[in-house]
Amino acid sequence: MTPFSRIPFSQVPAIYHRPVGDVLVTALCDGYVAYDTLEIMRDGDHAKLARFLREDGRTVPPVVSINAFLIRDGLRTILVDCGSGDIMGPTCGHLPGLLRALGIAPGAITDVLLTHVHPDHSNGLTDPATGCKLFPNALVHVHEAEIAHWFDDAAKAGATERQKRVYFDAGRIQLGPYLDGAVRRFSHEHEALPGITAVPSTGHTPGHTCYILRSRGEAMIVWGDTVHVPEVQLGDPGVGMIFDTDSAAGAVSRRRILRRCVEEDLLVAGMHIHFPGFARIRPGHVGAFRFVQEQWFHAPHPGRSGPVGR
């Protein structure tokens, strides 16, 4: 028994504010998953995978963070992904409590931008027990291929029993109530909302999408599952995950997005970047990239008069 085992405690809420131009972006850590095998990565060279992780001081096998991002511009209150609900176990599902800590009621969310329909990104949309929307006033933005795939009975028939339950069934439960007119579908790069561009980056799932926010000369990309394990997939962008629908196509999208992050010097907000979830990408050795996690901001930039959040 540890000295503090009888002392009740909880961590400080995992909330982190980061201004981007005139917009306030807030990282919300829904939780984490601690894997017990390197088999989650589609690469048989386990020595290489372990080396990448150890060189960055990470555990082998990896612990993967699950983040969502709140964007507030004074007009809209936008969630990019919405957490894992109750489907990912006791280390996850903290997003509702974090929104309460911020004083944001579910009805105040105007838009949900989904990167894709996997449970750790979309399972916070609907209460599975009642079938009621958890964000009753929100418009859900999602690539049309996500709906086509996860609602496809033939695709479901070819899936494993776990995939049927966790991906297909859960996706239908979560998205179904919004299909009454509260879903905006798209198929190509476009301005989803003022200042926010949807950038399809398919492969991980058929409609996987990133979102680029631009405000007052600053730019940030929320890249969803472009990268799950940064220490590995920047060192070797060809490494896919067992969760990929098409790992080869996912690797093509990953390299394209990583190059864009370098060329446009995009701040990255990543669902699986270790909290608080912000980083820059820099060129590495041939064919690889470097991951530079951003330093924490403890106060606004000098002279900045941008938004202030709770």
URUR-V521763 format. One line per field, one symbol per residue. phi: phi as a letter, one per 20 degrees, with the letter a starting at -180 (. if undefined). Layout:
phi: ???
This chain:
phi: .fgdfeefbbfggecbebfcledddcecefqbceedbeffdebfeffffffgfffdmdfcfeddfcdccdccdndccdddmbndldednfecneggfffffemdfgfefebdeefaddffdcfefcfffdmefecfdeeedbfffffgffdefffffeeffffgfedfffffffegfefepdcdebcbfaefbgncdecgbfpgcfcgcdcddcblndbcdedldgcecggefefbfffecfeffbfffffffffffffffffdlffdddfceggendbddcfdfgnccdddffffedbfggnfcffcdf
